[in-house]
Amino acid sequence: MGQRRVLQGVVVSDKMDKTVVVAVERRTEHPLYRKTVTKTRRFKAHDERNECRVGDIVRIEETRPLSKEKRWRVIEIVQRIEVAELPAEEIGREIELEVQVAPKTGRAREAAEAASDGGEA
């Protein structure tokens, strides 16, 4: 029996239980125009321990049918994506504080002065 195909790609979705969607890119030359074209295929792969996160680079291997569309399984995580430690609410508050503290410049200052003068120019 032959070797199973092994592909490497990026996890684009991890919302399902024990399943990830992996986008695999390949570059081919257009037959007429000779331009390099990037083609992307998406594969559903089995992730037994739910370890993969969106953005991780993984290696997947062809396997027997596990469900209607799932024919691959994750064999290793090549590179993990770095994730921010702060919750989204705190990041939003920090940006609000920066905007409030930042000095107004140029047109923003003119618009603020016009608004405070009651529209008189």
N, CA, C and O atoms as a GROMACS GRO file, in nm:
protein
  484
    1MET      N    1   0.083  -0.118   0.000
    1MET     CA    2   0.000   0.000   0.000
    1MET      C    3   0.088   0.125   0.000
    1MET      O    4   0.198   0.122   0.055
    2GLY      N    5   0.042   0.235  -0.061
    2GLY     CA    6   0.121   0.356  -0.074
    2GLY      C    7   0.123   0.440   0.052
    2GLY      O    8   0.053   0.414   0.149
    3GLN      N    9   0.206   0.542   0.047
    3GLN     CA   10   0.215   0.637   0.157
    3GLN      C   11   0.091   0.725   0.159
    3GLN      O   12   0.033   0.755   0.055
    4ARG      N   13   0.052   0.767   0.279
    4ARG     CA   14  -0.060   0.861   0.291
    4ARG      C   15  -0.009   1.002   0.262
    4ARG      O   16   0.106   1.036   0.294
    5ARG      N   17  -0.095   1.084   0.201
    5ARG     CA   18  -0.055   1.221   0.170
    5ARG      C   19  -0.045   1.302   0.300
    5ARG      O   20  -0.128   1.287   0.390
    6VAL      N   21   0.056   1.387   0.308
    6VAL     CA   22   0.075   1.476   0.421
    6VAL      C   23   0.083   1.618   0.366
    6VAL      O   24   0.162   1.646   0.276
    7LEU      N   25   0.000   1.709   0.421
    7LEU     CA   26  -0.003   1.848   0.378
    7LEU      C   27   0.019   1.940   0.497
    7LEU      O   28  -0.004   1.900   0.611
    8GLN      N   29   0.063   2.062   0.470
    8GLN     CA   30   0.082   2.160   0.576
    8GLN      C   31  -0.001   2.283   0.543
    8GLN      O   32  -0.003   2.329   0.429
    9GLY      N   33  -0.071   2.337   0.645
    9GLY     CA   34  -0.156   2.453   0.622
    9GLY      C   35  -0.184   2.528   0.749
    9GLY      O   36  -0.128   2.498   0.855
   10VAL      N   37  -0.270   2.628   0.738
   10VAL     CA   38  -0.304   2.717   0.850
   10VAL      C   39  -0.446   2.688   0.895
   10VAL      O   40  -0.536   2.673   0.813
   11VAL      N   41  -0.466   2.679   1.026
   11VAL     CA   42  -0.599   2.658   1.082
   11VAL      C   43  -0.679   2.787   1.065
   11VAL      O   44  -0.638   2.893   1.112
   12VAL      N   45  -0.794   2.777   0.996
   12VAL     CA   46  -0.878   2.895   0.975
   12VAL      C   47  -1.005   2.892   1.058
   12VAL      O   48  -1.072   2.994   1.071
   13SER      N   49  -1.039   2.775   1.116
   13SER     CA   50  -1.156   2.766   1.203
   13SER      C   51  -1.137   2.652   1.302
   13SER      O   52  -1.091   2.543   1.265
   14ASP      N   53  -1.173   2.679   1.428
   14ASP     CA   54  -1.166   2.575   1.531
   14ASP      C   55  -1.296   2.570   1.611
   14ASP      O   56  -1.295   2.530   1.728
   15LYS      N   57  -1.406   2.612   1.550
   15LYS     CA   58  -1.532   2.624   1.623
   15LYS      C   59  -1.602   2.491   1.648
   15LYS      O   60  -1.687   2.482   1.736
   16MET      N   61  -1.566   2.388   1.570
   16MET     CA   62  -1.630   2.259   1.588
   16MET      C   63  -1.558   2.178   1.695
   16MET      O   64  -1.441   2.204   1.726
   17ASP      N   65  -1.627   2.080   1.751
   17ASP     CA   66  -1.567   1.994   1.852
   17ASP      C   67  -1.483   1.887   1.784
   17ASP      O   68  -1.533   1.812   1.700
   18LYS      N   69  -1.355   1.881   1.820
   18LYS     CA   70  -1.260   1.782   1.767
   18LYS      C   71  -1.240   1.791   1.616
   18LYS      O   72  -1.198   1.694   1.554
   19THR      N   73  -1.270   1.906   1.558
   19THR     CA   74  -1.251   1.926   1.414
   19THR      C   75  -1.198   2.066   1.390
   19THR      O   76  -1.243   2.162   1.453
   20VAL      N   77  -1.101   2.078   1.299
   20VAL     CA   78  -1.050   2.208   1.257
   20VAL      C   79  -1.057   2.216   1.106
   20VAL      O   80  -1.054   2.113   1.037
   21VAL      N   81  -1.066   2.338   1.055
   21VAL     CA   82  -1.060   2.360   0.911
   21VAL      C   83  -0.922   2.415   0.880
   21VAL      O   84  -0.880   2.516   0.936
   22VAL      N   85  -0.851   2.346   0.789
   22VAL     CA   86  -0.714   2.383   0.755
   22VAL      C   87  -0.710   2.430   0.610
   22VAL      O   88  -0.755   2.359   0.521
   23ALA      N   89  -0.655   2.550   0.587
   23ALA     CA   90  -0.639   2.603   0.451
   23ALA      C   91  -0.499   2.570   0.403
   23ALA      O   92  -0.400   2.607   0.466
   24VAL      N   93  -0.491   2.499   0.291
   24VAL     CA   94  -0.362   2.460   0.233
   24VAL      C   95  -0.346   2.536   0.102
   24VAL      O   96  -0.430   2.527   0.012
   25GLU      N   97  -0.236   2.612   0.091
   25GLU     CA   98  -0.210   2.689  -0.030
   25GLU      C   99  -0.108   2.616  -0.117
   25GLU      O  100  -0.014   2.554  -0.068
   26ARG      N  101  -0.130   2.624  -0.248
   26ARG     CA  102  -0.029   2.573  -0.341
   26ARG      C  103  -0.016   2.674  -0.453
   26ARG      O  104  -0.112   2.741  -0.490
   27ARG      N  105   0.104   2.684  -0.507
   27ARG     CA  106   0.131   2.780  -0.613
   27ARG      C  107   0.149   2.706  -0.745
   27ARG      O  108   0.225   2.609  -0.754
   28THR      N  109   0.077   2.752  -0.846
   28THR     CA  110   0.087   2.691  -0.978
   28THR      C  111   0.106   2.801  -1.081
   28THR      O  112   0.075   2.918  -1.056
   29GLU      N  113   0.155   2.763  -1.195
   29GLU     CA  114   0.172   2.859  -1.304
   29GLU      C  115   0.051   2.850  -1.396
   29GLU      O  116   0.008   2.741  -1.432
   30HIS      N  117  -0.004   2.966  -1.434
   30HIS     CA  118  -0.118   2.968  -1.526
   30HIS      C  119  -0.072   2.914  -1.661
   30HIS      O  120   0.032   2.956  -1.712
   31PRO      N  121  -0.148   2.821  -1.720
   31PRO     CA  122  -0.101   2.756  -1.842
   31PRO      C  123  -0.083   2.850  -1.961
   31PRO      O  124   0.005   2.827  -2.045
   32LEU      N  125  -0.164   2.955  -1.971
   32LEU     CA  126  -0.155   3.046  -2.085
   32LEU      C  127  -0.071   3.169  -2.055
   32LEU      O  128   0.016   3.206  -2.134
   33TYR      N  129  -0.096   3.233  -1.938
   33TYR     CA  130  -0.032   3.361  -1.909
   33TYR      C  131   0.099   3.348  -1.831
   33TYR      O  132   0.170   3.447  -1.814
   34ARG      N  133   0.131   3.229  -1.785
   34ARG     CA  134   0.257   3.201  -1.714
   34ARG      C  135   0.273   3.280  -1.586
   34ARG      O  136   0.385   3.297  -1.537
   35LYS      N  137   0.163   3.329  -1.530
   35LYS     CA  138   0.170   3.400  -1.404
   35LYS      C  139   0.153   3.299  -1.291
   35LYS      O  140   0.077   3.203  -1.304
   36THR      N  141   0.224   3.319  -1.179
   36THR     CA  142   0.211   3.231  -1.064
   36THR      C  143   0.080   3.262  -0.993
   36THR      O  144   0.054   3.377  -0.956
   37VAL      N  145  -0.001   3.160  -0.974
   37VAL     CA  146  -0.132   3.175  -0.912
   37VAL      C  147  -0.134   3.094  -0.783
   37VAL      O  148  -0.088   2.979  -0.781
   38THR      N  149  -0.185   3.152  -0.675
   38THR     CA  150  -0.198   3.080  -0.548
   38THR      C  151  -0.339   3.024  -0.538
   38THR      O  152  -0.437   3.098  -0.545
   39LYS      N  153  -0.347   2.893  -0.521
   39LYS     CA  154  -0.476   2.827  -0.505
   39LYS      C  155  -0.487   2.775  -0.363
   39LYS      O  156  -0.391   2.721  -0.308
   40THR      N  157  -0.605   2.791  -0.302
   40THR     CA  158  -0.626   2.750  -0.164
   40THR      C  159  -0.736   2.645  -0.159
   40THR      O  160  -0.841   2.660  -0.220
   41ARG      N  161  -0.709   2.537  -0.085
   41ARG     CA  162  -0.811   2.435  -0.058
   41ARG      C  163  -0.829   2.426   0.092
   41ARG      O  164  -0.733   2.442   0.169
   42ARG      N  165  -0.951   2.401   0.133
   42ARG     CA  166  -0.982   2.389   0.276
   42ARG      C  167  -1.017   2.244   0.306
   42ARG      O  168  -1.100   2.184   0.238
   43PHE      N  169  -0.954   2.190   0.409
   43PHE     CA  170  -0.979   2.053   0.450
   43PHE      C  171  -1.027   2.051   0.594
   43PHE      O  172  -0.976   2.126   0.678
   44LYS      N  173  -1.125   1.966   0.623
   44LYS     CA  174  -1.166   1.944   0.762
   44LYS      C  175  -1.079   1.832   0.816
   44LYS      O  176  -1.067   1.726   0.755
   45ALA      N  177  -1.018   1.856   0.931
   45ALA     CA  178  -0.925   1.759   0.989
   45ALA      C  179  -0.965   1.729   1.133
   45ALA      O  180  -1.015   1.816   1.204
   46HIS      N  181  -0.941   1.605   1.175
   46HIS     CA  182  -0.974   1.559   1.310
   46HIS      C  183  -0.865   1.606   1.407
   46HIS      O  184  -0.747   1.581   1.384
   47ASP      N  185  -0.906   1.674   1.514
   47ASP     CA  186  -0.815   1.722   1.619
   47ASP      C  187  -0.865   1.661   1.750
   47ASP      O  188  -0.948   1.720   1.818
   48GLU      N  189  -0.814   1.545   1.785
   48GLU     CA  190  -0.866   1.466   1.896
   48GLU      C  191  -0.872   1.542   2.028
   48GLU      O  192  -0.970   1.531   2.101
   49ARG      N  193  -0.767   1.619   2.060
   49ARG     CA  194  -0.760   1.685   2.192
   49ARG      C  195  -0.797   1.834   2.187
   49ARG      O  196  -0.776   1.905   2.285
   50ASN      N  197  -0.852   1.880   2.076
   50ASN     CA  198  -0.890   2.022   2.061
   50ASN      C  199  -0.774   2.116   2.095
   50ASN      O  200  -0.794   2.215   2.164
   51GLU      N  201  -0.654   2.085   2.047
   51GLU     CA  202  -0.535   2.166   2.077
   51GLU      C  203  -0.516   2.281   1.980
   51GLU      O  204  -0.459   2.383   2.018
   52CYS      N  205  -0.561   2.267   1.858
   52CYS     CA  206  -0.535   2.366   1.754
   52CYS      C  207  -0.618   2.492   1.774
   52CYS      O  208  -0.734   2.486   1.816
   53ARG      N  209  -0.558   2.606   1.744
   53ARG     CA  210  -0.627   2.735   1.750
   53ARG      C  211  -0.614   2.803   1.615
   53ARG      O  212  -0.526   2.769   1.536
   54VAL      N  213  -0.700   2.899   1.587
   54VAL     CA  214  -0.696   2.972   1.461
   54VAL      C  215  -0.560   3.039   1.447
   54VAL      O  216  -0.512   3.105   1.539
   55GLY      N  217  -0.498   3.022   1.331
   55GLY     CA  218  -0.368   3.082   1.304
   55GLY      C  219  -0.252   2.984   1.318
   55GLY      O  220  -0.143   3.011   1.268
   56ASP      N  221  -0.272   2.872   1.386
   56ASP     CA  222  -0.166   2.773   1.401
   56ASP      C  223  -0.132   2.711   1.266
   56ASP      O  224  -0.220   2.691   1.182
   57ILE      N  225  -0.005   2.680   1.247
   57ILE     CA  226   0.038   2.608   1.128
   57ILE      C  227   0.047   2.461   1.167
   57ILE      O  228   0.117   2.425   1.261
   58VAL      N  229  -0.026   2.375   1.093
   58VAL     CA  230  -0.035   2.233   1.129
   58VAL      C  231  -0.001   2.145   1.010
   58VAL      O  232  -0.007   2.188   0.895
   59ARG      N  233   0.034   2.021   1.040
   59ARG     CA  234   0.057   1.919   0.938
   59ARG      C  235  -0.057   1.819   0.950
   59ARG      O  236  -0.085   1.770   1.059
   60ILE      N  237  -0.123   1.790   0.837
   60ILE     CA  238  -0.235   1.697   0.837
   60ILE      C  239  -0.204   1.577   0.748
   60ILE      O  240  -0.127   1.587   0.652
   61GLU      N  241  -0.266   1.463   0.781
   61GLU     CA  242  -0.243   1.340   0.709
   61GLU      C  243  -0.376   1.283   0.662
   61GLU      O  244  -0.475   1.287   0.733
   62GLU      N  245  -0.375   1.230   0.541
   62GLU     CA  246  -0.495   1.168   0.486
   62GLU      C  247  -0.528   1.041   0.565
   62GLU      O  248  -0.439   0.967   0.606
   63THR      N  249  -0.657   1.018   0.587
   63THR     CA  250  -0.699   0.902   0.665
   63THR      C  251  -0.832   0.851   0.612
   63THR      O  252  -0.886   0.907   0.516
   64ARG      N  253  -0.886   0.746   0.672
   64ARG     CA  254  -1.016   0.693   0.629
   64ARG      C  255  -1.125   0.796   0.658
   64ARG      O  256  -1.103   0.886   0.739
   65PRO      N  257  -1.240   0.786   0.594
   65PRO     CA  258  -1.348   0.880   0.622
   65PRO      C  259  -1.392   0.874   0.768
   65PRO      O  260  -1.428   0.768   0.819
   66LEU      N  261  -1.389   0.990   0.836
   66LEU     CA  262  -1.430   0.998   0.976
   66LEU      C  263  -1.571   1.055   0.989
   66LEU      O  264  -1.638   1.031   1.090
   67SER      N  265  -1.615   1.130   0.890
   67SER     CA  266  -1.751   1.182   0.886
   67SER      C  267  -1.781   1.218   0.740
   67SER      O  268  -1.705   1.181   0.650
   68LYS      N  269  -1.889   1.288   0.717
   68LYS     CA  270  -1.930   1.318   0.579
   68LYS      C  271  -1.819   1.392   0.502
   68LYS      O  272  -1.793   1.360   0.386
   69GLU      N  273  -1.755   1.491   0.565
   69GLU     CA  274  -1.655   1.572   0.496
   69GLU      C  275  -1.515   1.558   0.554
   69GLU      O  276  -1.420   1.611   0.496
   70LYS      N  277  -1.499   1.488   0.664
   70LYS     CA  278  -1.370   1.482   0.734
   70LYS      C  279  -1.291   1.360   0.689
   70LYS      O  280  -1.330   1.246   0.716
   71ARG      N  281  -1.178   1.385   0.619
   71ARG     CA  282  -1.095   1.277   0.566
   71ARG      C  283  -0.948   1.295   0.604
   71ARG      O  284  -0.862   1.225   0.551
   72TRP      N  285  -0.919   1.386   0.695
   72TRP     CA  286  -0.782   1.417   0.734
   72TRP      C  287  -0.773   1.420   0.886
   72TRP      O  288  -0.874   1.436   0.954
   73ARG      N  289  -0.652   1.405   0.939
   73ARG     CA  290  -0.632   1.421   1.083
   73ARG      C  291  -0.504   1.500   1.107
   73ARG      O  292  -0.409   1.491   1.030
   74VAL      N  293  -0.503   1.576   1.215
   74VAL     CA  294  -0.386   1.657   1.250
   74VAL      C  295  -0.281   1.564   1.309
   74VAL      O  296  -0.309   1.490   1.403
   75ILE      N  297  -0.159   1.568   1.254
   75ILE     CA  298  -0.053   1.484   1.309
   75ILE      C  299   0.044   1.563   1.396
   75ILE      O  300   0.107   1.508   1.486
   76GLU      N  301   0.057   1.694   1.368
   76GLU     CA  302   0.141   1.777   1.455
   76GLU      C  303   0.111   1.925   1.433
   76GLU      O  304   0.066   1.967   1.327
   77ILE      N  305   0.138   2.002   1.538
   77ILE     CA  306   0.128   2.147   1.528
   77ILE      C  307   0.270   2.197   1.505
   77ILE      O  308   0.356   2.185   1.593
   78VAL      N  309   0.295   2.254   1.388
   78VAL     CA  310   0.429   2.297   1.350
   78VAL      C  311   0.465   2.427   1.423
   78VAL      O  312   0.575   2.440   1.476
   79GLN      N  313   0.371   2.521   1.424
   79GLN     CA  314   0.398   2.650   1.488
   79GLN      C  315   0.269   2.704   1.548
   79GLN      O  316   0.164   2.705   1.483
   80ARG      N  317   0.277   2.747   1.673
   80ARG     CA  318   0.160   2.805   1.740
   80ARG      C  319   0.158   2.956   1.719
   80ARG      O  320   0.263   3.019   1.706
   81ILE      N  321   0.038   3.012   1.715
   81ILE     CA  322   0.022   3.156   1.699
   81ILE      C  323   0.028   3.221   1.837
   81ILE      O  324  -0.022   3.164   1.934
   82GLU      N  325   0.089   3.338   1.846
   82GLU     CA  326   0.096   3.412   1.973
   82GLU      C  327  -0.036   3.484   1.993
   82GLU      O  328  -0.085   3.552   1.903
   83VAL      N  329  -0.094   3.470   2.112
   83VAL     CA  330  -0.224   3.530   2.142
   83VAL      C  331  -0.207   3.633   2.252
   83VAL      O  332  -0.131   3.612   2.347
   84ALA      N  333  -0.279   3.745   2.240
   84ALA     CA  334  -0.273   3.849   2.343
   84ALA      C  335  -0.331   3.797   2.474
   84ALA      O  336  -0.429   3.722   2.473
   85GLU      N  337  -0.271   3.835   2.585
   85GLU     CA  338  -0.316   3.790   2.717
   85GLU      C  339  -0.434   3.871   2.769
   85GLU      O  340  -0.507   3.825   2.858
   86LEU      N  341  -0.454   3.993   2.716
   86LEU     CA  342  -0.560   4.081   2.765
   86LEU      C  343  -0.695   4.047   2.702
   86LEU      O  344  -0.701   4.015   2.584
   87PRO      N  345  -0.802   4.052   2.780
   87PRO     CA  346  -0.935   4.036   2.722
   87PRO      C  347  -0.968   4.154   2.632
   87PRO      O  348  -0.910   4.262   2.646
   88ALA      N  349  -1.060   4.135   2.538
   88ALA     CA  350  -1.095   4.238   2.440
   88ALA      C  351  -1.147   4.365   2.508
   88ALA      O  352  -1.120   4.475   2.459
   89GLU      N  353  -1.220   4.352   2.619
   89GLU     CA  354  -1.275   4.471   2.686
   89GLU      C  355  -1.164   4.562   2.735
   89GLU      O  356  -1.174   4.685   2.724
   90GLU      N  357  -1.057   4.504   2.790
   90GLU     CA  358  -0.947   4.586   2.841
   90GLU      C  359  -0.873   4.655   2.727
   90GLU      O  360  -0.831   4.770   2.742
   91ILE      N  361  -0.856   4.588   2.614
   91ILE     CA  362  -0.789   4.649   2.500
   91ILE      C  363  -0.870   4.768   2.453
   91ILE      O  364  -0.813   4.873   2.421
   92GLY      N  365  -1.004   4.755   2.448
   92GLY     CA  366  -1.090   4.865   2.407
   92GLY      C  367  -1.080   4.983   2.502
   92GLY      O  368  -1.078   5.098   2.457
   93ARG      N  369  -1.072   4.956   2.635
   93ARG     CA  370  -1.059   5.065   2.732
   93ARG      C  371  -0.927   5.138   2.716
   93ARG      O  372  -0.922   5.260   2.726
   94GLU      N  373  -0.819   5.064   2.691
   94GLU     CA  374  -0.688   5.127   2.673
   94GLU      C  375  -0.689   5.220   2.552
   94GLU      O  376  -0.633   5.329   2.557
   95ILE      N  377  -0.753   5.178   2.444
   95ILE     CA  378  -0.760   5.262   2.323
   95ILE      C  379  -0.843   5.387   2.351
   95ILE      O  380  -0.807   5.496   2.307
   96GLU      N  381  -0.954   5.372   2.424
   96GLU     CA  382  -1.036   5.488   2.459
   96GLU      C  383  -0.956   5.590   2.539
   96GLU      O  384  -0.964   5.710   2.514
   97LEU      N  385  -0.878   5.542   2.637
   97LEU     CA  386  -0.797   5.632   2.719
   97LEU      C  387  -0.693   5.704   2.634
   97LEU      O  388  -0.670   5.823   2.654
   98GLU      N  389  -0.630   5.633   2.541
   98GLU     CA  390  -0.530   5.695   2.454
   98GLU      C  391  -0.593   5.805   2.369
   98GLU      O  392  -0.534   5.911   2.350
   99VAL      N  393  -0.713   5.780   2.318
   99VAL     CA  394  -0.781   5.879   2.234
   99VAL      C  395  -0.819   6.002   2.316
   99VAL      O  396  -0.807   6.114   2.268
  100GLN      N  397  -0.864   5.981   2.441
  100GLN     CA  398  -0.904   6.094   2.526
  100GLN      C  399  -0.783   6.178   2.566
  100GLN      O  400  -0.793   6.300   2.574
  101VAL      N  401  -0.669   6.114   2.590
  101VAL     CA  402  -0.550   6.185   2.637
  101VAL      C  403  -0.475   6.250   2.522
  101VAL      O  404  -0.409   6.352   2.543
  102ALA      N  405  -0.482   6.194   2.401
  102ALA     CA  406  -0.404   6.242   2.287
  102ALA      C  407  -0.442   6.387   2.255
  102ALA      O  408  -0.560   6.422   2.255
  103PRO      N  409  -0.341   6.472   2.228
  103PRO     CA  410  -0.369   6.611   2.195
  103PRO      C  411  -0.435   6.621   2.057
  103PRO      O  412  -0.403   6.545   1.966
  104LYS      N  413  -0.527   6.715   2.045
  104LYS     CA  414  -0.596   6.734   1.918
  104LYS      C  415  -0.506   6.814   1.824
  104LYS      O  416  -0.445   6.913   1.865
  105THR      N  417  -0.500   6.772   1.700
  105THR     CA  418  -0.413   6.840   1.604
  105THR      C  419  -0.491   6.870   1.477
  105THR      O  420  -0.588   6.802   1.444
  106GLY      N  421  -0.447   6.973   1.406
  106GLY     CA  422  -0.498   7.004   1.272
  106GLY      C  423  -0.648   7.022   1.265
  106GLY      O  424  -0.706   7.097   1.343
  107ARG      N  425  -0.709   6.952   1.173
  107ARG     CA  426  -0.853   6.967   1.148
  107ARG      C  427  -0.936   6.922   1.267
  107ARG      O  428  -1.045   6.976   1.290
  108ALA      N  429  -0.888   6.825   1.343
  108ALA     CA  430  -0.963   6.780   1.460
  108ALA      C  431  -0.976   6.894   1.560
  108ALA      O  432  -1.082   6.912   1.620
  109ARG      N  433  -0.868   6.974   1.578
  109ARG     CA  434  -0.873   7.087   1.670
  109ARG      C  435  -0.970   7.193   1.618
  109ARG      O  436  -1.048   7.249   1.695
  110GLU      N  437  -0.964   7.221   1.486
  110GLU     CA  438  -1.053   7.320   1.426
  110GLU      C  439  -1.200   7.280   1.443
  110GLU      O  440  -1.285   7.363   1.474
  111ALA      N  441  -1.228   7.151   1.422
  111ALA     CA  442  -1.364   7.103   1.435
  111ALA      C  443  -1.410   7.112   1.580
  111ALA      O  444  -1.526   7.145   1.606
  112ALA      N  445  -1.322   7.084   1.675
  112ALA     CA  446  -1.358   7.093   1.817
  112ALA      C  447  -1.383   7.238   1.857
  112ALA      O  448  -1.476   7.266   1.932
  113GLU      N  449  -1.300   7.331   1.806
  113GLU     CA  450  -1.318   7.473   1.838
  113GLU      C  451  -1.450   7.523   1.777
  113GLU      O  452  -1.523   7.598   1.840
  114ALA      N  453  -1.478   7.482   1.654
  114ALA     CA  454  -1.603   7.525   1.589
  114ALA      C  455  -1.724   7.474   1.664
  114ALA      O  456  -1.825   7.544   1.677
  115ALA      N  457  -1.714   7.351   1.715
  115ALA     CA  458  -1.826   7.294   1.789
  115ALA      C  459  -1.845   7.367   1.922
  115ALA      O  460  -1.958   7.387   1.967
  116SER      N  461  -1.733   7.408   1.985
  116SER     CA  462  -1.745   7.475   2.115
  116SER      C  463  -1.791   7.620   2.099
  116SER      O  464  -1.849   7.677   2.192
  117ASP      N  465  -1.767   7.683   1.980
  117ASP     CA  466  -1.812   7.819   1.955
  117ASP      C  467  -1.957   7.825   1.912
  117ASP      O  468  -2.013   7.933   1.891
  118GLY      N  469  -2.019   7.708   1.898
  118GLY     CA  470  -2.159   7.706   1.856
  118GLY      C  471  -2.174   7.719   1.707
  118GLY      O  472  -2.280   7.758   1.659
  119GLY      N  473  -2.070   7.685   1.632
  119GLY     CA  474  -2.080   7.687   1.486
  119GLY      C  475  -2.043   7.822   1.426
  119GLY      O  476  -2.047   7.835   1.304
  120GLU      N  477  -2.008   7.923   1.508
  120GLU     CA  478  -1.970   8.055   1.453
  120GLU      C  479  -1.826   8.049   1.407
  120GLU      O  480  -1.738   8.006   1.482
  121ALA      N  481  -1.801   8.093   1.284
  121ALA     CA  482  -1.666   8.088   1.231
  121ALA      C  483  -1.611   8.225   1.206
  121ALA      O  484  -1.497   8.239   1.162
   0.00000   0.00000   0.00000
